């Protein structure tokens, strides 16, 4: 059989990834990413996301009164708002050694396996990089230190351990809006050796790092280069390099001190040029403290709060451990369903169906949701807005892979230029302290 040349190898990539996007096999454990509508025409430097948040206020019981009200400067002042959304970049690079390629080049089946393994792993890294931030606050942090013994970190939220992989480079921050003080060679020029993950215990919620020097409880962890230095907590999302997650879009309107919430702690920060404190529920969604409520009661209460704002939430995403608790709690009363992407009717996820104010709500397990939090969403108000698919093979010059200039290897480059967009934050909401008996 004739040897496979570079042209043939490029055809193998095209065969494995015909549209150069993430195959469904790699999306099975990332439901929200898979169910999101994908819009790939994010052209220009930014895009406006307009919202109608109020009606005009030119009304009154008399014509003269209505006329006076309509002519007032405040009549139209708060009718509309618009977020100026920008893209976030992310990259995943993978190399195939020259010797490995030569060893496989005589066997087309071996060559396909070699490329598929390499492409799948690199594509999965790129997809997971997006997915793990979809339910986070947009700061780039993927975990917080509860305690540390030598170099083993116990995370404040145990399920956050799923965000870490062995060999991953890590930055450490003093706060979500603080500066990187160590172990990031990009932000801190005095750092020579980057901090890396050496072990992960996802059951115990621990991550072991290559060094624990100066790391303390309360510090935040992020993948190196995902976080940049910010001036304050209110601007940190604009200075991070990751997608703006659902948690940042839904900073939430406080349900009040009567249910144990610290009202001041839940004031939504400005987002993409919009001040959201003037109408918190319309511009930042609903927020519920789930403390003391049963698993189904908390979801139904959050759905009801959103429905009162005009939303029609149809999905509720939660951590797998919380999903299991809901499933066991309902017992014989459980009703199962299937959550599907309208564009892929034959590809979906198991769900538990609850009856909400405005229709059925499909509760879906997603490993990217932090434990003890729930997100009730009207799914058609969300999309992953990108320039080309997110992620995709970077082949603008028609080269699917490149020869590495200083090594006997060939490199495949995958990237994304994208952000998460919400067209109506007020039709969505999130709950804290799900299944908690006390506020923590």
C-alpha positions, 0 to 999 in steps of 0.5 A, spaced: 500 500 500 502 506 498 504 511 504 500 516 506 502 523 505 501 530 508 495 531 503 492 524 505 493 526 512 489 532 511 483 528 508 483 524 514 482 530 519 476 532 514 473 525 514 473 525 522 471 532 523 467 534 517 465 541 519 471 542 524 467 542 530 466 538 536 463 531 535 457 529 539 461 523 542 465 529 546 459 533 548 455 527 552 457 530 559 456 537 557 448 538 557 448 545 557 453 546 552 450 541 547 443 544 548 445 551 547 443 554 540 449 556 536 450 562 532 456 563 528 456 570 525 459 574 531 462 579 526 465 586 528 469 588 534 462 587 539 455 586 538 449 590 541 444 585 545 438 590 546 433 589 551 426 592 552 425 592 560 419 597 561 413 600 558 412 607 556 410 611 562 405 616 558 399 614 562 394 617 566 386 617 568 385 623 564 388 625 557 391 631 560 395 627 565 397 622 560 400 627 555 404 631 561 406 624 563 408 622 556 412 629 555 416 628 561 423 626 560 422 620 564 417 617 560 422 613 556 428 613 560 428 606 562 424 603 557 430 599 553 437 597 555 443 594 551 449 590 553 455 591 548 457 584 548 465 582 546 468 576 544 473 571 548 478 567 545 480 560 547 485 555 544 487 548 544 494 546 541 496 539 540 502 535 537 503 529 533 510 527 533 514 525 527 516 518 529 509 517 531 506 519 524 512 515 520 510 509 524 503 510 522 503 512 515 504 505 512 497 503 515 491 508 514 487 505 520 493 506 524 493 513 521 486 514 522 486 512 530 492 517 531 489 523 528 482 521 532 485 520 538 489 527 538 484 531 535 479 528 540 483 530 546 485 537 543 477 538 541 475 536 548 480 540 552 477 546 548 470 544 549 471 543 556 474 550 557 468 553 554 463 548 558 466 549 565 465 557 565 458 557 562 455 556 569 461 561 573 461 568 574 466 570 568 472 571 572 476 565 570 476 562 577 475 555 577 475 553 585 476 556 591 481 554 597 478 552 603 484 549 606 491 547 604 495 541 607 502 542 604 500 542 597 494 539 597 488 544 597 481 542 599 476 546 595 470 550 598 465 547 593 468 539 592 465 538 585 469 544 583 475 538 583 472 536 576 474 543 573 482 541 574 486 536 570 493 533 572 498 537 568 494 543 568 498 550 569 494 554 575 494 561 577 493 563 584 489 570 586 487 573 593 480 574 591 475 574 585 477 582 583 484 581 586 491 581 583 495 574 581 500 574 586 504 568 584 505 562 579 503 566 573 508 567 568 504 571 563 501 576 569 507 576 574 514 576 570 518 574 576 515 567 576 519 562 572 516 556 574 509 555 573 504 552 578 501 545 576 496 540 578 499 534 580 493 530 583 486 530 583 481 527 588 474 528 585 470 524 590 474 528 596 474 535 592 481 536 593 487 538 588 494 537 589 499 542 586 506 542 585 507 547 590 503 550 596 508 556 598 504 562 600 497 559 598 492 560 604 484 559 605 480 564 601 485 564 595 482 563 588 485 558 583 484 559 575 487 556 569 494 560 567 492 566 563 484 565 564 485 571 569 488 578 568 489 583 573 482 587 575 481 594 578 475 591 582 470 586 583 465 590 579 470 590 573 473 583 573 469 580 568 471 585 563 478 583 564 478 576 564 479 571 558 473 567 559 466 567 557 461 570 561 457 565 565 450 564 567 452 566 574 455 573 572 449 574 567 444 572 573 447 576 578 440 576 581 435 580 585 435 579 592 429 576 595 431 579 601 433 579 609 427 575 611 429 569 608 436 570 611 440 573 605 445 578 605 442 583 601 448 587 599 452 581 597 447 580 591 447 587 588 449 585 581 455 588 578 455 593 571 455 588 565 457 590 558 456 597 559 449 596 563 448 598 570 443 593 573 441 596 580 436 600 577 431 594 575 435 588 578 430 582 576 429 585 569 437 586 568 440 580 572 434 575 573 431 572 579 435 569 585 433 565 591 436 562 597 434 555 597 435 554 605 431 549 608 427 547 602 426 540 599 429 539 593 423 540 588 420 545 592 426 550 591 426 549 584 418 550 583 419 556 587 425 559 583 421 557 577 415 561 580 419 567 581 421 567 574 414 566 571 412 572 575 417 576 571 414 574 565 419 568 564 417 561 562 423 557 564 423 550 561 430 547 564 433 547 570 440 545 571 444 542 577 450 538 579 450 531 578 450 530 586 444 534 587 440 531 581 441 524 585 438 527 591 432 530 587 431 523 584 431 519 590 427 525 594 421 524 589 422 516 589 415 513 586 413 520 584 419 522 579 417 523 572 422 522 567 423 526 560 428 527 555 432 534 554 433 535 546 437 540 542 431 542 537 437 542 531 439 535 534 432 531 535 436 524 536 441 527 541 439 528 548 439 528 555 435 524 561 431 529 565 426 529 571 420 533 569 417 538 574 410 542 573 412 549 573 407 555 573 408 556 565 409 549 563 414 543 564 421 544 567 426 539 565 431 538 570 438 536 567 444 534 571 450 537 568 457 536 571 459 544 570 454 546 575 457 548 582 454 543 587 448 547 591 446 551 586 441 551 581 439 555 574 432 555 572 433 557 564 428 559 559 433 556 554 431 560 548 433 566 551 440 564 551 446 562 545 453 561 544 455 567 540 461 566 536 465 567 530 465 560 526 464 554 531 466 554 538 471 551 538 473 549 531 480 547 527 484 554 526 485 553 518 484 560 515 490 558 511 487 552 509 493 548 513 489 543 518 496 542 521 503 545 521 510 543 522 513 545 528 519 549 527 523 547 532 521 540 533 520 533 530 512 534 530 506 537 527 501 541 530 494 542 530 491 548 532 483 549 535 480 555 538 474 559 539 472 566 538 465 566 542 461 569 548 455 566 552 449 571 550 443 572 554 437 576 550 432 576 556 436 575 563 429 577 567 426 570 564 431 566 568 434 565 575 438 561 580 438 558 586 443 558 592 444 553 598 440 548 594 439 542 599 442 546 605 440 547 612 443 553 613 446 559 609 453 558 608 
